Amino acid sequence: MSASRFDPKPGEPYARCSEDGCGFVADTKEQMSEHSSSTMKPTGQTSGVTASGHSYRVENPSREDAIWREVMREADDALESAVQEFVDSVYRLHSREGVSLDELTVAVKSVAPSSEWSEAWAEYIADEDEDDDDEDETDTGDGLGPQLHQDTALFGTEAVSA
């Protein structure tokens, strides 16, 4: 099998400590984990993070880790696209069918009470309320309403009309 972009680069370290002045370089994940553990200090908190060790930057991940990162990136991108499509579709119920934003919000919370879906909708509606206060609303006549044309940065993608 030939080398791929997922294969670690021979002779290069796995990670470097990010702590100012430390300079620790780890050749393996295990070495970095040991270093992080050996530098643990109490945070003074009684719950949550109660101790913290040196952080590090992985520069040359294992093949398994590099593949995991790529799959995670693909999953994030797919979910982000699906959530954006969901928000756009739900908003069209308001702009084309006259369903109130309050009614849609109740329905979204019922369908997806604690997920990225309902969080994205809540964020979108909050932006909608802010924009209603200070924007010149010009409807383009496509049934999407002015907000979808002006606020296309929710997930870094543009709204698309159906």
FIKETOR-338073 format. One record per atom (N, C-alpha, C, O): residue number from 1; residue in one letter; atom name; x, y, z. Coordinates in nm, 3 decimals. Atoms other than C-alpha are relative to their C-alpha. Layout:
    nr   rest   atom         x         y         z
   NUM      A     CA         X         Y         Z
...
END
This chain:
    nr   rest   atom         x         y         z
     1      M      N     0.085    -0.116     0.000
     1      M     CA     0.000     0.000     0.000
     1      M      C     0.090     0.124     0.000
     1      M      O     0.187     0.130     0.076
     2      S      N    -0.080    -0.121     0.007
     2      S     CA     0.139     0.342    -0.091
     2      S      C    -0.044     0.098     0.109
     2      S      O    -0.154     0.089     0.163
     3      A      N     0.030    -0.099    -0.104
     3      A     CA     0.153     0.632     0.153
     3      A      C    -0.116     0.088    -0.044
     3      A      O    -0.130     0.122    -0.162
     4      S      N     0.112    -0.090     0.029
     4      S     CA    -0.157     0.847     0.176
     4      S      C     0.009     0.120     0.093
     4      S      O     0.093     0.124     0.182
     5      R      N     0.000    -0.119    -0.084
     5      R     CA    -0.235     1.182     0.332
     5      R      C    -0.034    -0.032     0.145
     5      R      O    -0.012     0.052     0.234
     6      F      N     0.035     0.040    -0.135
     6      F     CA    -0.357     0.991     0.638
     6      F      C     0.116    -0.064     0.076
     6      F      O     0.111    -0.078     0.199
     7      D      N    -0.115     0.064    -0.064
     7      D     CA    -0.023     0.823     0.707
     7      D      C     0.086     0.103     0.072
     7      D      O     0.108     0.212     0.020
     8      P      N    -0.090    -0.092    -0.070
     8      P     CA     0.202     0.983     0.969
     8      P      C     0.129     0.018    -0.079
     8      P      O     0.173    -0.072    -0.150
     9      K      N    -0.126    -0.030     0.069
     9      K     CA     0.516     1.149     0.834
     9      K      C     0.115    -0.058     0.083
     9      K      O     0.133    -0.021     0.199
    10      P      N    -0.111     0.063    -0.074
    10      P     CA     0.820     0.938     0.931
    10      P      C     0.100     0.105     0.051
    10      P      O     0.133     0.201    -0.018
    11      G      N    -0.101    -0.086    -0.058
    11      G     CA     1.067     1.108     1.164
    11      G      C    -0.052     0.131     0.058
    11      G      O     0.026     0.206     0.117
    12      E      N     0.056    -0.123    -0.057
    12      E     CA     0.831     1.390     1.265
    12      E      C    -0.073    -0.033     0.129
    12      E      O    -0.134    -0.139     0.141
    13      P      N     0.065     0.028    -0.129
    13      P     CA     0.699     1.421     1.621
    13      P      C    -0.152    -0.001    -0.011
    13      P      O    -0.211     0.059    -0.100
    14      Y      N     0.146     0.008    -0.008
    14      Y     CA     0.341     1.341     1.712
    14      Y      C    -0.060     0.135     0.040
    14      Y      O    -0.154     0.183    -0.023
    15      A      N     0.058    -0.124    -0.051
    15      A     CA     0.280     1.662     1.908
    15      A      C     0.105     0.082     0.073
    15      A      O     0.212     0.033     0.108
    16      R      N    -0.083    -0.092    -0.078
    16      R     CA     0.434     1.963     2.081
    16      R      C    -0.086     0.062     0.109
    16      R      O    -0.203     0.094     0.088
    17      C      N     0.069    -0.063    -0.112
    17      C     CA     0.340     2.104     2.419
    17      C      C    -0.026     0.147    -0.035
    17      C      O     0.061     0.214    -0.091
    18      S      N     0.038    -0.138     0.029
    18      S     CA     0.157     2.436     2.387
    18      S      C     0.029     0.097     0.115
    18      S      O     0.013     0.218     0.100
    19      E      N    -0.027    -0.083    -0.117
    19      E     CA     0.256     2.563     2.732
    19      E      C     0.125     0.084    -0.025
    19      E      O     0.230     0.032    -0.064
    20      D      N    -0.114    -0.090     0.020
    20      D     CA     0.483     2.868     2.708
    20      D      C     0.121    -0.046     0.081
    20      D      O     0.110    -0.072     0.201
    21      G      N    -0.123     0.034    -0.068
    21      G     CA     0.840     2.778     2.790
    21      G      C     0.023    -0.147     0.025
    21      G      O     0.131    -0.185     0.073
    22      C      N    -0.016     0.142    -0.030
    22      C     CA     0.782     2.404     2.815
    22      C      C     0.092    -0.068    -0.102
    22      C      O     0.193    -0.127    -0.064
    23      G      N    -0.083     0.058     0.105
    23      G     CA     0.923     2.286     2.482
    23      G      C    -0.006    -0.150    -0.014
    23      G      O     0.069    -0.206    -0.094
    24      F      N     0.009     0.146     0.009
    24      F     CA     0.821     1.920     2.534
    24      F      C    -0.051    -0.041    -0.139
    24      F      O    -0.147     0.016    -0.191
    25      V      N     0.038     0.056     0.130
    25      V     CA     0.800     1.724     2.208
    25      V      C    -0.025    -0.148     0.021
    25      V      O     0.059    -0.218     0.078
    26      A      N     0.036     0.141    -0.016
    26      A     CA     0.624     1.387     2.199
    26      A      C     0.003    -0.072    -0.134
    26      A      O    -0.049    -0.022    -0.234
    27      D      N    -0.003     0.081     0.121
    27      D     CA     0.690     1.119     1.944
    27      D      C    -0.125    -0.086    -0.015
    27      D      O    -0.157    -0.131    -0.125
    28      T      N     0.120     0.084     0.004
    28      T     CA     0.375     0.927     2.035
    28      T      C    -0.114     0.064     0.080
    28      T      O    -0.092     0.155     0.161
    29      K      N     0.117    -0.044    -0.074
    29      K     CA     0.026     0.988     2.164
    29      K      C     0.015    -0.033     0.149
    29      K      O    -0.022     0.047     0.235
    30      E      N    -0.019     0.044    -0.137
    30      E     CA     0.114     0.796     2.479
    30      E      C     0.095     0.093     0.075
    30      E      O     0.070     0.127     0.191
    31      Q      N    -0.094    -0.093    -0.064
    31      Q     CA     0.413     1.023     2.552
    31      Q      C    -0.068     0.133     0.031
    31      Q      O    -0.046     0.191     0.138
    32      M      N     0.067    -0.127    -0.023
    32      M     CA     0.197     1.331     2.515
    32      M      C    -0.101    -0.013     0.113
    32      M      O    -0.114     0.078     0.195
    33      S      N     0.096     0.023    -0.107
    33      S     CA    -0.070     1.184     2.740
    33      S      C     0.071    -0.006     0.135
    33      S      O     0.023     0.052     0.233
    34      E      N    -0.078     0.008    -0.123
    34      E     CA     0.193     1.101     3.004
    34      E      C     0.047     0.139     0.043
    34      E      O     0.041     0.172     0.162
    35      H      N    -0.046    -0.135    -0.032
    35      H     CA     0.332     1.456     2.985
    35      H      C    -0.116     0.085     0.054
    35      H      O    -0.101     0.156     0.153
    36      S      N     0.117    -0.075    -0.046
    36      S     CA    -0.014     1.607     3.020
    36      S      C    -0.040    -0.042     0.141
    36      S      O    -0.071     0.042     0.225
    37      S      N     0.035     0.051    -0.133
    37      S     CA    -0.089     1.384     3.318
    37      S      C     0.101     0.043     0.105
    37      S      O     0.062     0.081     0.216
    38      S      N    -0.105    -0.034    -0.098
    38      S     CA     0.246     1.456     3.487
    38      S      C     0.001     0.149     0.034
    38      S      O     0.060     0.189     0.135
    39      T      N     0.002    -0.144    -0.026
    39      T     CA     0.182     1.833     3.465
    39      T      C    -0.134     0.047     0.057
    39      T      O    -0.160     0.167     0.065
    40      M      N     0.132    -0.033    -0.056
    40      M     CA    -0.169     1.817     3.619
    40      M      C     0.015     0.082     0.127
    40      M      O     0.095     0.052     0.215
    41      K      N     0.007    -0.084    -0.121
    41      K     CA    -0.243     2.089     3.873
    41      K      C    -0.147     0.028     0.029
    41      K      O    -0.227     0.041    -0.063
    42      P      N     0.139    -0.030    -0.036
    42      P     CA    -0.564     2.156     4.065
    42      P      C    -0.042     0.137    -0.054
    42      P      O     0.037     0.231    -0.055
    43      T      N     0.052    -0.127     0.051
    43      T     CA    -0.782     2.430     3.915
    43      T      C    -0.067     0.082     0.110
    43      T      O    -0.094     0.200     0.092
    44      G      N     0.069    -0.069    -0.108
    44      G     CA    -0.945     2.516     4.248
    44      G      C    -0.151    -0.014    -0.010
    44      G      O    -0.223     0.035     0.077
    45      Q      N     0.143     0.021     0.018
    45      Q     CA    -1.287     2.415     4.117
    45      Q      C    -0.042    -0.126     0.077
    45      Q      O     0.036    -0.220     0.092
    46      T      N     0.051     0.118    -0.070
    46      T     CA    -1.504     2.171     4.311
    46      T      C    -0.083    -0.089    -0.090
    46      T      O    -0.116    -0.202    -0.053
    47      S      N     0.072     0.082     0.097
    47      S     CA    -1.694     2.050     4.006
    47      S      C     0.049     0.038    -0.139
    47      S      O     0.116     0.139    -0.157
    48      G      N    -0.047    -0.026     0.135
    48      G     CA    -1.634     2.031     3.633
    48      G      C     0.147    -0.036    -0.012
    48      G      O     0.188    -0.144     0.031
    49      V      N    -0.143     0.023     0.016
    49      V     CA    -1.265     2.060     3.549
    49      V      C     0.069     0.034     0.131
    49      V      O     0.080     0.151     0.168
    50      T      N    -0.063    -0.020    -0.131
    50      T     CA    -1.086     2.012     3.881
    50      T      C     0.152    -0.002    -0.007
    50      T      O     0.218     0.036     0.090
    51      A      N    -0.144    -0.001     0.020
    51      A     CA    -0.734     1.968     3.742
    51      A      C     0.028     0.020    -0.148
    51      A      O    -0.053    -0.017    -0.234
    52      S      N    -0.035    -0.028     0.138
    52      S     CA    -0.556     2.075     3.426
    52      S      C     0.149    -0.022    -0.021
    52      S      O     0.231     0.022     0.060
    53      G      N    -0.139     0.021     0.037
    53      G     CA    -0.234     1.963     3.259
    53      G      C     0.035     0.082    -0.122
    53      G      O    -0.050     0.152    -0.177
    54      H      N    -0.042    -0.073     0.119
    54      H     CA    -0.033     2.109     2.975
    54      H      C    -0.082    -0.044    -0.121
    54      H      O    -0.111    -0.163    -0.138
    55      S      N     0.069     0.032     0.125
    55      S     CA    -0.221     2.128     2.647
    55      S      C     0.105    -0.018    -0.109
    55      S      O     0.222     0.017    -0.091
    56      Y      N    -0.095     0.028     0.107
    56      Y     CA    -0.063     2.029     2.319
    56      Y      C    -0.066     0.012    -0.136
    56      Y      O    -0.189     0.012    -0.148
    57      R      N     0.046    -0.009     0.138
    57      R     CA    -0.092     2.061     1.943
    57      R      C     0.051    -0.122    -0.075
    57      R      O     0.172    -0.144    -0.085
    58      V      N    -0.037     0.119     0.077
    58      V     CA    -0.097     1.742     1.738
    58      V      C     0.042     0.046    -0.139
    58      V      O    -0.035     0.111    -0.210
    59      E      N    -0.053    -0.040     0.130
    59      E     CA     0.120     1.794     1.431
    59      E      C     0.009    -0.115    -0.099
    59      E      O     0.011    -0.095    -0.221
    60      N      N    -0.022     0.117     0.085
    60      N     CA     0.157     1.441     1.300
    60      N      C    -0.083    -0.116     0.056
    60      N      O    -0.028    -0.208     0.117
    61      P      N     0.087     0.100    -0.061
    61      P     CA    -0.145     1.229     1.397
    61      P      C     0.023    -0.140    -0.057
    61      P      O     0.074    -0.158    -0.167
    62      S      N    -0.003     0.138     0.049
    62      S     CA    -0.160     0.853     1.370
    62      S      C    -0.097    -0.012    -0.116
    62      S      O    -0.183     0.073    -0.135
    63      R      N     0.091     0.023     0.112
    63      R     CA    -0.335     0.712     1.065
    63      R      C    -0.145    -0.007     0.050
    63      R      O    -0.235     0.053    -0.009
    64      E      N     0.134     0.013    -0.057
    64      E     CA    -0.634     0.619     1.281
    64      E      C    -0.058     0.137     0.038
    64      E      O    -0.174     0.167     0.008
    65      D      N     0.047    -0.133    -0.040
    65      D     CA    -0.657     0.972     1.425
    65      D      C    -0.026     0.090    -0.120
    65      D      O    -0.124     0.165    -0.120
    66      A      N     0.019    -0.083     0.120
    66      A     CA    -0.619     1.138     1.084
    66      A      C    -0.128    -0.039    -0.073
    66      A      O    -0.201     0.048    -0.121
    67      I      N     0.124     0.046     0.064
    67      I     CA    -0.898     0.924     0.938
    67      I      C    -0.120     0.042     0.084
    67      I      O    -0.221     0.087     0.029
    68      W      N     0.109    -0.041    -0.089
    68      W     CA    -1.117     0.993     1.243
    68      W      C    -0.031     0.148    -0.018
    68      W      O    -0.147     0.186    -0.028
    69      R      N     0.020    -0.144     0.021
    69      R     CA    -1.063     1.370     1.198
    69      R      C    -0.073     0.028    -0.130
    69      R      O    -0.165     0.111    -0.134
    70      E      N     0.063    -0.022     0.131
    70      E     CA    -1.161     1.352     0.831
    70      E      C    -0.146    -0.043     0.002
    70      E      O    -0.232     0.027    -0.051
    71      V      N     0.138     0.048    -0.009
    71      V     CA    -1.473     1.147     0.903
    71      V      C    -0.082     0.096     0.086
    71      V      O    -0.197     0.126     0.054
    72      M      N     0.070    -0.096    -0.085
    72      M     CA    -1.567     1.387     1.183
    72      M      C    -0.029     0.129    -0.077
    72      M      O    -0.139     0.185    -0.065
    73      R      N     0.019    -0.119     0.083
    73      R     CA    -1.520     1.683     0.946
    73      R      C    -0.115    -0.021    -0.099
    73      R      O    -0.199     0.066    -0.118
    74      E      N     0.107     0.031     0.095
    74      E     CA    -1.744     1.515     0.688
    74      E      C    -0.136    -0.005     0.069
    74      E      O    -0.235     0.045     0.017
    75      A      N     0.125     0.008    -0.076
    75      A     CA    -2.008     1.440     0.952
    75      A      C    -0.047     0.139     0.041
    75      A      O    -0.166     0.170     0.031
    76      D      N     0.035    -0.137    -0.038
    76      D     CA    -2.000     1.800     1.076
    76      D      C    -0.055     0.078    -0.118
    76      D      O    -0.156     0.148    -0.106
    77      D      N     0.046    -0.070     0.121
    77      D     CA    -2.034     1.936     0.722
    77      D      C    -0.139    -0.048    -0.042
    77      D      O    -0.224     0.033    -0.077
    78      A      N     0.131     0.055     0.039
    78      A     CA    -2.326     1.702     0.645
    78      A      C    -0.109     0.047     0.096
    78      A      O    -0.218     0.085     0.053
    79      L      N     0.098    -0.044    -0.098
    79      L     CA    -2.505     1.789     0.968
    79      L      C    -0.029     0.150    -0.015
    79      L      O    -0.144     0.192    -0.009
    80      E      N     0.016    -0.144     0.019
    80      E     CA    -2.446     2.161     0.914
    80      E      C    -0.089     0.029    -0.121
    80      E      O    -0.177     0.115    -0.113
    81      S      N     0.083    -0.018     0.119
    81      S     CA    -2.597     2.138     0.564
    81      S      C    -0.143    -0.041     0.026
    81      S      O    -0.236     0.028    -0.015
    82      A      N     0.135     0.047    -0.029
    82      A     CA    -2.895     1.938     0.687
    82      A      C    -0.074     0.096     0.093
    82      A      O    -0.192     0.123     0.073
    83      V      N     0.063    -0.094    -0.093
    83      V     CA    -2.962     2.180     0.973
    83      V      C    -0.037     0.128    -0.075
    83      V      O    -0.146     0.181    -0.054
    84      Q      N     0.031    -0.121     0.077
    84      Q     CA    -2.942     2.479     0.735
    84      Q      C    -0.121    -0.023    -0.089
    84      Q      O    -0.209     0.063    -0.099
    85      E      N     0.115     0.032     0.086
    85      E     CA    -3.184     2.309     0.495
    85      E      C    -0.129    -0.005     0.083
    85      E      O    -0.233     0.042     0.039
    86      F      N     0.114     0.008    -0.091
    86      F     CA    -3.419     2.238     0.788
    86      F      C    -0.049     0.140     0.038
    86      F      O    -0.169     0.168     0.029
    87      V      N     0.036    -0.136    -0.039
    87      V     CA    -3.413     2.601     0.907
    87      V      C    -0.064     0.074    -0.117
    87      V      O    -0.167     0.140    -0.101
    88      D      N     0.056    -0.066     0.119
    88      D     CA    -3.474     2.729     0.553
    88      D      C    -0.140    -0.053    -0.031
    88      D      O    -0.230     0.025    -0.064
    89      S      N     0.130     0.061     0.030
    89      S     CA    -3.763     2.484     0.502
    89      S      C    -0.106     0.045     0.100
    89      S      O    -0.219     0.076     0.062
    90      V      N     0.095    -0.043    -0.103
    90      V     CA    -3.928     2.574     0.832
    90      V      C    -0.035     0.147    -0.021
    90      V      O    -0.152     0.185    -0.007
    91      Y      N     0.028    -0.142     0.023
    91      Y     CA    -3.893     2.946     0.757
    91      Y      C    -0.095     0.020    -0.118
    91      Y      O    -0.178     0.110    -0.116
    92      R      N     0.090    -0.012     0.115
    92      R     CA    -4.066     2.894     0.422
    92      R      C    -0.146    -0.024     0.040
    92      R      O    -0.236     0.028    -0.024
    93      L      N     0.137     0.017    -0.049
    93      L     CA    -4.372     2.775     0.618
    93      L      C    -0.055     0.134     0.050
    93      L      O    -0.175     0.160     0.041
    94      H      N     0.039    -0.134    -0.044
    94      H     CA    -4.379     3.125     0.763
    94      H      C    -0.021     0.093    -0.120
    94      H      O    -0.124     0.159    -0.131
    95      S      N     0.006    -0.098     0.109
    95      S     CA    -4.307     3.320     0.446
    95      S      C    -0.100    -0.036    -0.110
    95      S      O    -0.157     0.053    -0.172
    96      R      N     0.092     0.042     0.108
    96      R     CA    -4.522     3.115     0.205
    96      R      C    -0.138    -0.039     0.049
    96      R      O    -0.237    -0.019    -0.021
    97      E      N     0.127     0.054    -0.049
    97      E     CA    -4.794     2.966     0.425
    97      E      C    -0.061     0.085     0.111
    97      E      O    -0.174     0.062     0.153
    98      G      N     0.053    -0.089    -0.101
    98      G     CA    -4.832     3.240     0.685
    98      G      C     0.000    -0.056     0.142
    98      G      O    -0.064     0.001     0.230
    99      V      N    -0.009     0.055    -0.135
    99      V     CA    -4.753     3.019     0.985
    99      V      C     0.085     0.096     0.083
    99      V      O     0.192     0.138     0.039
   100      S      N    -0.075    -0.096    -0.082
   100      S     CA    -4.641     3.246     1.270
   100      S      C     0.131    -0.061     0.048
   100      S      O     0.145    -0.183     0.061
   101      L      N    -0.129     0.045    -0.051
   101      L     CA    -4.285     3.228     1.395
   101      L      C    -0.016    -0.065     0.138
   101      L      O     0.056    -0.159     0.170
   102      D      N     0.025     0.061    -0.131
   102      D     CA    -4.419     3.153     1.745
   102      D      C    -0.052    -0.143    -0.015
   102      D      O    -0.008    -0.233     0.056
   103      E      N     0.053     0.136     0.024
   103      E     CA    -4.617     2.853     1.613
   103      E      C     0.111    -0.094    -0.047
   103      E      O     0.119    -0.209    -0.004
   104      L      N    -0.110     0.082     0.051
   104      L     CA    -4.313     2.727     1.426
   104      L      C     0.100    -0.032     0.111
   104      L      O     0.151    -0.144     0.118
   105      T      N    -0.095     0.022    -0.109
   105      T     CA    -4.091     2.770     1.732
   105      T      C    -0.051    -0.108     0.095
   105      T      O     0.026    -0.194     0.138
   106      V      N     0.058     0.103    -0.087
   106      V     CA    -4.329     2.563     1.946
   106      V      C     0.014    -0.137    -0.065
   106      V      O     0.052    -0.234     0.001
   107      A      N    -0.009     0.128     0.071
   107      A     CA    -4.335     2.290     1.681
   107      A      C     0.144    -0.050    -0.006
   107      A      O     0.170    -0.168     0.015
   108      V      N    -0.141     0.039     0.008
   108      V     CA    -3.956     2.290     1.638
   108      V      C     0.048    -0.052     0.135
   108      V      O     0.117    -0.154     0.142
   109      K      N    -0.042     0.044    -0.134
   109      K     CA    -3.901     2.264     2.015
   109      K      C    -0.061    -0.135     0.035
   109      K      O     0.000    -0.214     0.107
   110      S      N     0.066     0.127    -0.026
   110      S     CA    -4.147     1.975     2.027
   110      S      C     0.067    -0.114    -0.077
   110      S      O     0.084    -0.224    -0.025
   111      V      N    -0.061     0.102     0.085
   111      V     CA    -3.981     1.787     1.742
   111      V      C     0.145    -0.025     0.038
   111      V      O     0.191    -0.140     0.038
   112      A      N    -0.143     0.011    -0.028
   112      A     CA    -3.620     1.857     1.841
   112      A      C     0.035     0.087     0.120
   112      A      O     0.099     0.191     0.104
   113      P      N    -0.011    -0.088    -0.117
   113      P     CA    -3.616     1.992     2.200
   113      P      C     0.141     0.040     0.042
   113      P      O     0.161     0.151     0.092
   114      S      N    -0.135    -0.035    -0.048
   114      S     CA    -3.243     1.982     2.271
   114      S      C     0.106    -0.042    -0.100
   114      S      O     0.203    -0.109    -0.065
   115      S      N    -0.095     0.041     0.102
   115      S     CA    -3.062     1.938     1.947
   115      S      C     0.051     0.120    -0.077
   115      S      O     0.005     0.233    -0.056
   116      E      N    -0.050    -0.106     0.087
   116      E     CA    -2.867     2.139     1.694
   116      E      C    -0.112     0.060    -0.083
   116      E      O    -0.106     0.177    -0.119
   117      W      N     0.111    -0.047     0.083
   117      W     CA    -3.191     2.166     1.499
   117      W      C    -0.075     0.113     0.069
   117      W      O    -0.095     0.220     0.011
   118      S      N     0.075    -0.104    -0.070
   118      S     CA    -3.381     2.361     1.764
   118      S      C     0.090     0.117     0.038
   118      S      O     0.045     0.231     0.039
   119      E      N    -0.094    -0.108    -0.030
   119      E     CA    -3.071     2.560     1.862
   119      E      C     0.020     0.090    -0.122
   119      E      O     0.023     0.212    -0.110
   120      A      N    -0.017    -0.078     0.123
   120      A     CA    -3.021     2.667     1.500
   120      A      C    -0.126     0.083    -0.028
   120      A      O    -0.116     0.198    -0.070
   121      W      N     0.125    -0.075     0.020
   121      W     CA    -3.388     2.767     1.474
   121      W      C    -0.008     0.117     0.097
   121      W      O    -0.042     0.228     0.056
   122      A      N     0.005    -0.107    -0.100
   122      A     CA    -3.369     2.969     1.798
   122      A      C     0.098     0.112    -0.037
   122      A      O     0.066     0.230    -0.024
   123      E      N    -0.100    -0.099     0.042
   123      E     CA    -3.054     3.143     1.673
   123      E      C    -0.051     0.078    -0.121
   123      E      O    -0.034     0.200    -0.128
   124      Y      N     0.052    -0.063     0.120
   124      Y     CA    -3.219     3.215     1.340
   124      Y      C    -0.111     0.099     0.036
   124      Y      O    -0.114     0.211    -0.016
   125      I      N     0.111    -0.086    -0.041
   125      I     CA    -3.531     3.360     1.505
   125      I      C     0.054     0.121     0.077
   125      I      O     0.004     0.232     0.060
   126      A      N    -0.060    -0.112    -0.073
   126      A     CA    -3.316     3.573     1.739
   126      A      C     0.060     0.100    -0.098
   126      A      O     0.044     0.221    -0.082
   127      D      N    -0.055    -0.089     0.103
   127      D     CA    -3.133     3.712     1.436
   127      D      C    -0.113     0.070    -0.075
   127      D      O    -0.101     0.187    -0.110
   128      E      N     0.116    -0.056     0.069
   128      E     CA    -3.471     3.766     1.267
   128      E      C    -0.057     0.117     0.081
   128      E      O    -0.088     0.222     0.025
   129      D      N     0.053    -0.105    -0.086
   129      D     CA    -3.595     3.970     1.566
   129      D      C     0.091     0.122     0.001
   129      D      O     0.042     0.235    -0.007
   130      E      N    -0.094    -0.111     0.003
   130      E     CA    -3.278     4.182     1.572
   130      E      C    -0.008     0.074    -0.131
   130      E      O    -0.010     0.197    -0.133
   131      D      N     0.003    -0.062     0.132
   131      D     CA    -3.294     4.244     1.199
   131      D      C    -0.130     0.076    -0.024
   131      D      O    -0.130     0.176    -0.095
   132      D      N     0.127    -0.070     0.014
   132      D     CA    -3.662     4.343     1.219
   132      D      C     0.008     0.140     0.059
   132      D      O    -0.059     0.232     0.012
   133      D      N    -0.011    -0.128    -0.067
   133      D     CA    -3.561     4.628     1.449
   133      D      C     0.079     0.102    -0.080
   133      D      O     0.052     0.222    -0.069
   134      D      N    -0.091    -0.098     0.060
   134      D     CA    -3.293     4.784     1.230
   134      D      C     0.032    -0.023    -0.147
   134      D      O     0.138     0.018    -0.193
   135      E      N    -0.034     0.024     0.140
   135      E     CA    -3.314     4.673     0.869
   135      E      C    -0.113     0.044    -0.091
   135      E      O    -0.230     0.039    -0.053
   136      D      N     0.097    -0.035     0.103
   136      D     CA    -3.487     4.795     0.558
   136      D      C    -0.040    -0.131    -0.068
   136      D      O     0.043    -0.194    -0.134
   137      E      N     0.042     0.129     0.053
   137      E     CA    -3.694     4.494     0.454
   137      E      C    -0.051     0.016    -0.142
   137      E      O    -0.149     0.085    -0.168
   138      T      N     0.039    -0.002     0.138
   138      T     CA    -3.716     4.447     0.082
   138      T      C    -0.024    -0.143    -0.043
   138      T      O     0.069    -0.223    -0.048
   139      D      N     0.033     0.135     0.043
   139      D     CA    -3.896     4.136    -0.036
   139      D      C     0.032    -0.011    -0.148
   139      D      O    -0.004     0.077    -0.227
   140      T      N    -0.038     0.020     0.140
   140      T     CA    -3.759     3.998    -0.362
   140      T      C    -0.110    -0.067    -0.080
   140      T      O    -0.097    -0.085    -0.201
   141      G      N     0.112     0.060     0.071
   141      G     CA    -4.089     3.832    -0.446
   141      G      C     0.013    -0.149    -0.023
   141      G      O    -0.069    -0.206    -0.094
   142      D      N    -0.017     0.143     0.023
   142      D     CA    -3.959     3.476    -0.435
   142      D      C    -0.064    -0.085     0.109
   142      D      O    -0.053    -0.208     0.106
   143      G      N     0.068     0.074    -0.104
   143      G     CA    -4.158     3.382    -0.126
   143      G      C     0.088    -0.036     0.118
   143      G      O     0.041    -0.093     0.216
   144      L      N    -0.090     0.032    -0.110
   144      L     CA    -3.851     3.345     0.093
   144      L      C     0.005     0.111     0.103
   144      L      O     0.049     0.087     0.216
   145      G      N    -0.004    -0.112    -0.092
   145      G     CA    -3.885     3.687     0.253
   145      G      C     0.137     0.063     0.001
   145      G      O     0.234     0.005    -0.048
   146      P      N    -0.126    -0.073     0.004
   146      P     CA    -3.613     3.943     0.306
   146      P      C     0.109    -0.062     0.085
   146      P      O     0.227    -0.051     0.051
   147      Q      N    -0.102     0.049    -0.092
   147      Q     CA    -3.438     3.767     0.594
   147      Q      C     0.090    -0.106    -0.063
   147      Q      O     0.212    -0.102    -0.043
   148      L      N    -0.083     0.105     0.057
   148      L     CA    -3.321     3.463     0.400
   148      L      C     0.102     0.055    -0.099
   148      L      O     0.208    -0.004    -0.117
   149      H      N    -0.095    -0.059     0.093
   149      H     CA    -3.155     3.688     0.144
   149      H      C     0.107     0.080     0.070
   149      H      O     0.220     0.090     0.021
   150      Q      N    -0.094    -0.085    -0.070
   150      Q     CA    -2.988     3.912     0.398
   150      Q      C     0.082    -0.075     0.104
   150      Q      O     0.195    -0.035     0.133
   151      D      N    -0.069     0.072    -0.106
   151      D     CA    -2.890     3.659     0.663
   151      D      C     0.038    -0.138    -0.050
   151      D      O    -0.031    -0.236    -0.021
   152      T      N    -0.042     0.129     0.057
   152      T     CA    -2.702     3.384     0.481
   152      T      C     0.121    -0.056     0.071
   152      T      O     0.180    -0.154     0.024
   153      A      N    -0.122     0.044    -0.066
   153      A     CA    -2.421     3.343     0.730
   153      A      C    -0.025    -0.088     0.121
   153      A      O     0.068    -0.111     0.199
   154      L      N     0.028     0.083    -0.117
   154      L     CA    -2.595     3.120     0.987
   154      L      C     0.099    -0.115     0.010
   154      L      O     0.153    -0.143     0.117
   155      F      N    -0.097     0.109     0.002
   155      F     CA    -2.375     2.830     0.884
   155      F      C     0.104     0.019    -0.108
   155      F      O     0.173    -0.076    -0.147
   156      G      N    -0.100    -0.027     0.103
   156      G     CA    -2.158     2.998     0.624
   156      G      C    -0.043    -0.048    -0.137
   156      G      O     0.041    -0.063    -0.227
   157      T      N     0.051     0.043     0.130
   157      T     CA    -2.380     2.882     0.338
   157      T      C    -0.111     0.094    -0.042
   157      T      O    -0.169     0.164     0.042
   158      E      N     0.106    -0.089     0.048
   158      E     CA    -2.626     3.068     0.123
   158      E      C    -0.133    -0.072    -0.003
   158      E      O    -0.141    -0.192    -0.027
   159      A      N     0.134     0.055     0.010
   159      A     CA    -2.997     3.019     0.135
   159      A      C    -0.033    -0.019    -0.148
   159      A      O     0.009     0.060    -0.232
   160      V      N     0.036     0.031     0.138
   160      V     CA    -3.139     2.865    -0.180
   160      V      C    -0.150    -0.007    -0.009
   160      V      O    -0.215    -0.070     0.074
   161      S      N     0.146     0.004     0.013
   161      S     CA    -3.491     2.919    -0.303
   161      S      C    -0.042    -0.134    -0.061
   161      S      O     0.033    -0.197    -0.136
   162      A      N     0.050     0.129     0.048
   162      A     CA    -3.702     2.615    -0.376
   162      A      C    -0.057     0.014    -0.139
   162      A      O    -0.103    -0.085    -0.197
END
